[in-house]
Amino acid sequence: MVDGDTLAGAGFFCFLVSRSENICAPSLASSPATAKYPNKSTVSQVWEACKSPHVIILNIAQFSCASNTYSLAYFTPTVVHTFGYSPTDTQLFTVPPFALGVVFLLGLSYCSDRYQARGLMSGISAILSIVGFAMFYGSGDDKVRYASLFLSIPGAYGVAPCLSAWTADNSAPHARKATALAFGTMVGNSGGLFSVWIFTLGRKPRYHLPTAISLAFGVMIIMCCVMNTLWLSYAQRAKVTKRSQILERYTFPPADGGGEADPGKEGLQSRASEQELLSAQAWDHLGDQHPDFKYVY
C-alpha cells in the first residue's frame, strides 16, 4: 500500500525537465499522416503482443526473476535470523547486501543502456545470482552463507530492469508495448506468489528446496536470454530478407505508363501523400515486425 500510494502520488508531479519534455513530446504526438487513417484496433495490438515469441520468452524469464527477488525480499531476514543473530541485529545485517544491490543495479542498468546489451547484462546478473545461491545451498558455514547474499541479492535484482527494458525496446507501437510490459508484470507477480508458497516448504536452517528452485530459475533466466537473443537475431534477418513481401500491401502500386497521360505535379503530390499514409499505416499495423524496426539484443 505504501509503495502504491507513493507511486500514485508521484504521478501528480511534473518530474520531467524542459529538455526531457521537448525530447518526449514529438515521439508521443501523432503525425499528420497517422491521424488520417484508422489505427489498428487495441484488441488486435494486445493479441499481437501476447503472441510475440520474444514477449513469451521474456515472460518466462520474468516469472523466474520475480520468484527469486520476492523470495529474497521477504525471507532474507528469516534466513539471517537462523545464523543466530538477535532480531535487531538480523535487520541490521540484512541491509548491506541490499545496499550493494542498489549500486550494482544502477551500474548494470547504465551499461545495459550505454551498450544496448540487454541480454548480456541479464545473463551476467543471473550468473552472479546462481553463484550466490550455489554457495548458500552447498555450505553449512554461516559466514559463507551470509557472504552468498552479497552475490545472490545483487544478481537477482539486477535482472529485472534489464528484462523490462528489453521487452519495451522490442515492442511497438505504444499499445503493444504497454501490453507487453503489463503482461510481464502480471506474470512476474505470479512468480512472486509462487516463491512465497515454495519458501514456506523449506526446512531450517538450510532451506534446500527453495534454494534449489532459485538455482533452477537462475539457469532458466540464462536459457531465456540465449533463446531470445537467437530469436531476435533470426527475426531481424527474416524481416530484411522478406522486406518486399511484408510491405507489399502498404506500398502504392506504380503508375502504369502504358499510354496514360503525364500525371503532372498534382498527381505526383497525391501519390506521394497516399504513399505517406500507407507507410504510416505500415508502422502502426506491423509495429516491431516492420522491416525497418531494429531489434535490441
C-alpha positions as CSV (number, residue, x, y, z in Angstrom):
1,M,0.0,0.0,0.0
2,V,2.8,2.4,0.9
3,D,4.6,1.7,-2.4
4,G,1.4,2.1,-4.4
5,D,0.4,5.3,-2.8
6,T,3.9,6.7,-3.3
7,L,3.9,5.8,-6.9
8,A,0.4,7.2,-7.5
9,G,1.4,10.4,-5.7
10,A,4.5,10.9,-7.9
11,G,2.2,10.8,-10.9
12,F,0.7,14.2,-9.9
13,F,4.1,16.0,-10.2
14,C,5.8,17.1,-13.4
15,F,9.1,15.3,-12.9
16,L,10.5,16.0,-16.4
17,V,12.7,19.0,-17.0
18,S,12.0,21.1,-20.1
19,R,14.7,19.4,-22.2
20,S,13.2,16.0,-21.4
21,E,9.7,17.2,-22.3
22,N,11.0,18.6,-25.6
23,I,12.5,15.2,-26.4
24,C,9.5,13.2,-25.5
25,A,6.8,15.4,-27.0
26,P,7.5,14.7,-30.7
27,S,7.6,10.9,-30.1
28,L,4.2,10.9,-28.3
29,A,2.4,13.3,-30.7
30,S,0.5,11.8,-33.6
31,S,1.9,12.8,-37.0
32,P,-0.5,14.2,-39.6
33,A,-0.2,11.0,-41.6
34,T,-1.2,8.7,-38.8
35,A,-4.2,10.9,-37.9
36,K,-5.8,10.4,-41.4
37,Y,-6.4,6.6,-41.2
38,P,-8.0,4.4,-38.5
39,N,-5.4,2.8,-36.2
40,K,-5.2,-0.9,-35.8
41,S,-7.7,-1.9,-33.0
42,T,-6.4,-2.1,-29.5
43,V,-7.6,-5.7,-29.2
44,S,-5.5,-6.6,-32.2
45,Q,-2.5,-4.9,-30.7
46,V,-3.0,-6.7,-27.4
47,W,-3.2,-10.0,-29.2
48,E,-0.1,-9.3,-31.3
49,A,1.8,-8.5,-28.1
50,C,0.7,-11.6,-26.2
51,K,1.6,-14.0,-29.1
52,S,5.0,-12.4,-29.9
53,P,7.7,-15.0,-29.3
54,H,10.1,-12.6,-27.6
55,V,7.4,-11.4,-25.2
56,I,6.6,-15.0,-24.3
57,I,10.2,-15.9,-23.8
58,L,10.9,-12.9,-21.6
59,N,7.7,-13.5,-19.6
60,I,9.1,-16.9,-18.6
61,A,12.3,-15.1,-17.6
62,Q,10.2,-12.5,-15.7
63,F,8.5,-15.3,-13.7
64,S,11.8,-16.8,-12.7
65,C,13.3,-13.4,-11.9
66,A,10.4,-12.3,-9.8
67,S,10.3,-15.6,-7.9
68,N,13.9,-15.1,-6.9
69,T,13.6,-11.4,-6.0
70,Y,10.4,-11.9,-4.0
71,S,11.9,-14.8,-2.0
72,L,15.0,-12.7,-1.2
73,A,12.9,-9.6,-0.3
74,Y,10.6,-11.4,2.0
75,F,12.7,-14.1,3.6
76,T,16.3,-12.7,3.8
77,P,15.6,-11.6,7.4
78,T,14.3,-15.1,8.2
79,V,17.4,-16.7,6.8
80,V,19.8,-14.3,8.5
81,H,18.0,-14.9,11.8
82,T,18.9,-18.6,11.6
83,F,22.6,-17.5,11.8
84,G,22.0,-16.8,15.5
85,Y,21.6,-13.0,15.4
86,S,19.2,-11.1,17.6
87,P,16.1,-9.7,15.9
88,T,17.7,-6.2,15.9
89,D,21.0,-7.5,14.5
90,T,19.1,-9.5,12.0
91,Q,17.6,-6.4,10.5
92,L,20.9,-4.6,10.5
93,F,22.8,-7.4,8.8
94,T,20.1,-7.6,6.2
95,V,20.9,-4.1,4.9
96,P,24.4,-4.4,3.4
97,P,23.6,-7.0,0.7
98,F,20.7,-4.8,-0.5
99,A,22.8,-1.7,-0.3
100,L,25.3,-3.4,-2.6
101,G,22.4,-4.5,-4.8
102,V,21.4,-0.9,-5.4
103,V,24.9,0.1,-6.5
104,F,25.2,-3.0,-8.7
105,L,21.7,-2.5,-10.2
106,L,22.4,1.2,-11.2
107,G,25.8,0.3,-12.7
108,L,24.3,-2.7,-14.6
109,S,21.4,-0.6,-15.9
110,Y,23.8,2.1,-17.1
111,C,25.9,-0.5,-19.0
112,S,22.7,-2.0,-20.4
113,D,21.6,1.4,-21.8
114,R,25.0,2.5,-22.8
115,Y,25.8,-0.6,-24.9
116,Q,22.2,-1.7,-25.7
117,A,23.2,-5.1,-24.4
118,R,20.0,-6.2,-22.5
119,G,20.6,-9.9,-22.9
120,L,24.2,-9.9,-22.0
121,M,23.6,-7.8,-18.8
122,S,20.7,-10.0,-17.8
123,G,22.8,-13.1,-18.3
124,I,25.7,-11.7,-16.3
125,S,23.4,-10.7,-13.4
126,A,21.8,-14.2,-13.5
127,I,25.2,-15.9,-13.3
128,L,26.0,-13.8,-10.3
129,S,22.8,-14.9,-8.5
130,I,23.5,-18.5,-9.4
131,V,26.9,-18.4,-7.7
132,G,25.3,-16.9,-4.6
133,F,22.5,-19.5,-4.5
134,A,25.0,-22.3,-5.0
135,M,27.2,-21.0,-2.1
136,F,24.1,-20.9,0.1
137,Y,23.0,-24.3,-0.9
138,G,26.3,-26.1,-0.6
139,S,27.8,-24.6,2.5
140,G,26.9,-25.1,6.2
141,D,29.2,-22.3,7.4
142,D,27.1,-19.3,8.5
143,K,29.7,-16.9,7.3
144,V,29.8,-18.3,3.8
145,R,26.1,-18.4,3.6
146,Y,25.8,-14.8,4.7
147,A,28.5,-13.8,2.2
148,S,26.5,-15.6,-0.5
149,L,23.8,-12.9,0.0
150,F,26.2,-10.3,-1.4
151,L,26.1,-12.2,-4.7
152,S,22.6,-13.6,-4.9
153,I,20.8,-10.4,-4.0
154,P,22.5,-8.0,-6.4
155,G,22.4,-10.7,-9.1
156,A,18.7,-11.5,-8.7
157,Y,17.7,-7.8,-8.6
158,G,19.9,-6.8,-11.5
159,V,18.0,-9.0,-13.9
160,A,14.6,-7.3,-13.5
161,P,15.3,-3.8,-15.1
162,C,17.2,-5.3,-18.0
163,L,14.3,-7.7,-18.8
164,S,11.7,-4.9,-18.6
165,A,13.8,-2.6,-20.8
166,W,14.4,-5.5,-23.3
167,T,10.6,-6.0,-23.5
168,A,10.0,-2.4,-24.1
169,D,12.8,-2.0,-26.6
170,N,11.4,-4.7,-28.9
171,S,7.7,-3.9,-28.7
172,A,5.9,-1.3,-30.8
173,P,3.6,0.6,-31.3
174,H,2.7,2.0,-27.9
175,A,-0.4,-0.2,-27.4
176,R,1.6,-3.3,-28.0
177,K,4.5,-2.1,-25.8
178,A,2.1,-1.2,-22.9
179,T,0.5,-4.7,-23.2
180,A,3.9,-6.5,-23.2
181,L,5.0,-4.6,-20.1
182,A,1.8,-5.2,-18.3
183,F,1.8,-8.8,-19.2
184,G,5.3,-9.2,-17.9
185,T,4.4,-7.5,-14.6
186,M,1.4,-9.8,-14.2
187,V,3.5,-12.9,-14.9
188,G,6.2,-11.6,-12.6
189,N,3.8,-11.1,-9.7
190,S,2.6,-14.7,-10.2
191,G,6.2,-15.8,-9.8
192,G,6.3,-13.8,-6.5
193,L,3.3,-15.7,-5.2
194,F,5.0,-19.0,-6.2
195,S,8.1,-18.1,-4.3
196,V,6.2,-17.5,-1.1
197,W,4.5,-20.9,-1.3
198,I,7.7,-22.7,-2.0
199,F,9.8,-21.0,0.6
200,T,7.4,-21.9,3.4
201,L,8.1,-25.6,2.5
202,G,11.8,-25.2,3.1
203,R,13.3,-26.6,6.3
204,K,15.5,-24.5,8.6
205,P,18.4,-23.7,8.6
206,R,19.5,-24.7,5.1
207,Y,16.3,-24.2,3.1
208,H,17.4,-26.6,0.4
209,L,14.2,-26.8,-1.6
210,P,13.6,-23.1,-2.2
211,T,17.3,-22.5,-2.8
212,A,17.5,-25.3,-5.4
213,I,14.4,-23.8,-7.1
214,S,16.1,-20.4,-7.1
215,L,19.2,-22.0,-8.7
216,A,17.0,-23.6,-11.4
217,F,15.3,-20.3,-12.0
218,G,18.7,-18.6,-12.5
219,V,19.6,-21.2,-15.1
220,M,16.2,-20.7,-16.7
221,I,16.8,-16.9,-17.0
222,I,20.1,-17.5,-18.8
223,M,18.4,-20.0,-21.2
224,C,15.7,-17.5,-21.9
225,C,18.2,-14.8,-22.6
226,V,20.1,-17.0,-25.1
227,M,16.8,-18.1,-26.7
228,N,15.6,-14.6,-27.0
229,T,18.8,-13.3,-28.5
230,L,18.8,-16.1,-31.1
231,W,15.1,-15.5,-31.9
232,L,15.6,-11.7,-32.3
233,S,18.6,-12.2,-34.5
234,Y,16.7,-14.6,-36.7
235,A,13.6,-12.4,-36.8
236,Q,15.7,-9.4,-37.8
237,R,17.3,-11.3,-40.7
238,A,14.0,-12.7,-41.8
239,K,12.4,-9.2,-41.9
240,V,15.2,-7.9,-44.1
241,T,15.0,-10.9,-46.4
242,K,11.3,-10.7,-46.8
243,R,11.0,-6.9,-46.8
244,S,9.2,-6.6,-50.2
245,Q,6.6,-9.3,-49.2
246,I,6.0,-7.7,-45.8
247,L,5.5,-4.2,-47.2
248,E,3.7,-5.2,-50.4
249,R,0.2,-4.3,-49.1
250,Y,1.5,-1.0,-47.8
251,T,3.2,0.1,-51.0
252,F,1.3,2.3,-53.5
253,P,1.3,0.5,-56.9
254,P,3.5,2.2,-59.5
255,A,1.7,4.1,-62.2
256,D,1.1,2.2,-65.5
257,G,3.0,4.0,-68.2
258,G,1.1,2.3,-71.0
259,G,-0.3,5.3,-72.8
260,E,-1.5,7.3,-69.8
261,A,-1.1,11.0,-69.7
262,D,1.6,12.5,-67.5
263,P,0.1,12.7,-64.0
264,G,1.5,16.1,-63.6
265,K,2.6,17.9,-60.4
266,E,-0.7,17.5,-58.6
267,G,-0.9,13.8,-59.4
268,L,2.6,13.2,-58.2
269,Q,1.8,15.1,-54.9
270,S,-1.3,13.0,-54.5
271,R,0.6,9.7,-55.0
272,A,3.3,10.9,-52.5
273,S,0.6,11.7,-50.0
274,E,-1.1,8.4,-50.4
275,Q,2.2,6.6,-50.0
276,E,2.9,8.5,-46.9
277,L,-0.4,7.3,-45.4
278,L,0.4,3.7,-46.4
279,S,3.9,4.0,-44.8
280,A,2.4,5.4,-41.6
281,Q,-0.2,2.6,-41.6
282,A,2.5,0.0,-42.1
283,W,4.3,1.2,-38.9
284,D,1.1,1.1,-36.9
285,H,-0.1,-2.3,-38.2
286,L,3.3,-4.0,-38.2
287,G,4.9,-2.3,-35.3
288,D,8.0,-4.2,-34.2
289,Q,7.5,-6.6,-37.2
290,H,8.3,-3.7,-39.6
291,P,11.5,-4.4,-41.6
292,D,12.9,-1.0,-40.5
293,F,12.4,-1.7,-36.8
294,K,15.7,-2.7,-35.3
295,Y,15.6,-5.3,-32.5
296,V,17.8,-4.8,-29.5
297,Y,19.7,-7.9,-28.4
